[in-house]
Amino acid sequence: MEDQAQQEQASPEVQKRIQASFDRQGLMSHLDARITHIAPGRVRIELPSRPEVTQQHGYFHAGATSAIADSAGGYAAYTLFPEDSDVLTVEYKINLLAPAVGDHIEAVGTVLKSGRTLTVCQLEVFGVRDDGERKLVANGQQTLIRVDRPGG
């Protein structure tokens, strides 16, 4: 089932809308994060390891870890929203399970329940090494709200 979910892609129109929104995020650009997969209700974001995103012990900083998890969940929800709407985070909780180490971290946002107004997502963050080793370093849950686009 995971392999099938990895292969599934959102429509080209949805992918373009998600990527365009992501590209307008100053923080994601500042962190050098990038979207690597967009599927209906599921988005993956990678953040490469570099000194600017680490804390004093050399692990990925919890703020960077949380930021890409929040964006992955937000964009996962956004894949299911109408074109004339936007998404905002209402709240999220994240558990840091292990020090975030690796050549990059990968956040996966997955929609658990999409409603007319509120959507709930599962958040997972993995530390990933270049040899393919993956370790779950954080998980959480998020609530998002669908809002009408300003001026729309």
N, C-alpha and C positions, 0 to 999 in steps of 0.2 A: 504494500500500500504506500509506503514512503517513497519507493522508486517511482510509482505512478504519479504521486503528488509532485515529485521533483520534475517530472517530464512535462506536466501540464503547464501551459502558458496562458496568461491573460490575452485578450484580443489585442491586436496592434494599437487600436485606439486607446484602450485602457492603459497599456504599457506606456504610450506616449504621454498621456495625461499624468500618470504617476511620476514618470521620469522628469517631466517638465516642472512639476511641483517640487520634487526632491532637489532639482538643480537650483531652485530659488531659495533653498534653506542655507543661510549663511553658516550656521553651526556645522552642518554636515560637510559643507565645503571646507570649512576651517579645520575640521578633524581629518579630512581626506577620506571620508567614508564613501562607499559606493553601493548602489543596489546591484545585486547579482542575479536576482530571480524575482519575477513578478507573475503570480498565478492568482486565480480567483480566490480571495480570502487568505492568501499566503504571500509574504514578502520576506526576502533575505537581504541583509545589509552586512557588508564586510568592512572592517576597520583594520588597516595594516598597523603592525607594531612599529612604533618610533618613539623616541624620548618624550616628545610633546604630549603624548596621550597616556603617560605612565605616572605612577605615584612614586614616593620616595624609595620603595623597595624594588622598583623595576617592573611591577605588575601593571597591567592596564588599570587605569584609574576607574573607580566606581562610577564617577560622573560620566566618563566616556562610554563605559559599559551600559549604563542606564540610558544615556542619550540615544544610542543606536537601537536599543531594545524598544524605547518609546516610539521612535520613528518607524521601526519595522512593523509594530502593531498598528500604528496609525495608518500606514500605507496599506497594510493588509485589509483593514476595514474599508479604506477609500476605494479599493478595487471593486467593492460591491455597491458603492454609492452611485446615485445618478450623476450625470455629467455636470449638472448645474448646482452641485452642492460642494461643501467643504467639510473637513474633519478637524475636530479639536479634541485633545485629551481632557477627560474629566478627572480621572485619577488613575494612578497605577501603583502597584506594590511590587517590589523586586527583592528576591532573596539572593544574596551573594553566597554561593555554595562552596566555592574554592577560589584560590588566587587565580586571576585571569592571566594566563600565560599562553604563549604561542607566537607563531609568525604573524597571525592575525586573529581577531575574534570575529565571530559571525553571529548576528542576531537574527532570529526567526520569529516573525509575528504570524500567528494563526488565529483566524476568526473562530471563536467558539459559538457565538450567537449573534446574528446580525438582525437588528430590529429597525423599525421605522425611524426612531430617534436615537436610541442607545445601542451600542455594539460592544461586546465583550471579547477580548482577545487573550490568548495565551502568549507569553513572551519566554523565549529561551535564548540564552547566549552560550556559545561554545568557544573554548580556546582551541585553535586549530594550528597544527604544525605542518610544515611543508611536506613531511612524509605521510600526511593524511590522518595522523592521530587526532582525534577529536575528544574533548572532555567538556561536559556540561559544567559551566562555571556560575551560571545565574539562571533563575527562572522567576516568573511572575505572572501577574494578571493585570489587565488594563480595561478601563471603561472609556469609551469614546462617544462623542455626540456628533450627529450629522447636523450641519447648519446650512441655511441657504447662503449662497454666495452673495457677498455684498453687491448691491445694485441689481440683483437678479430677482 
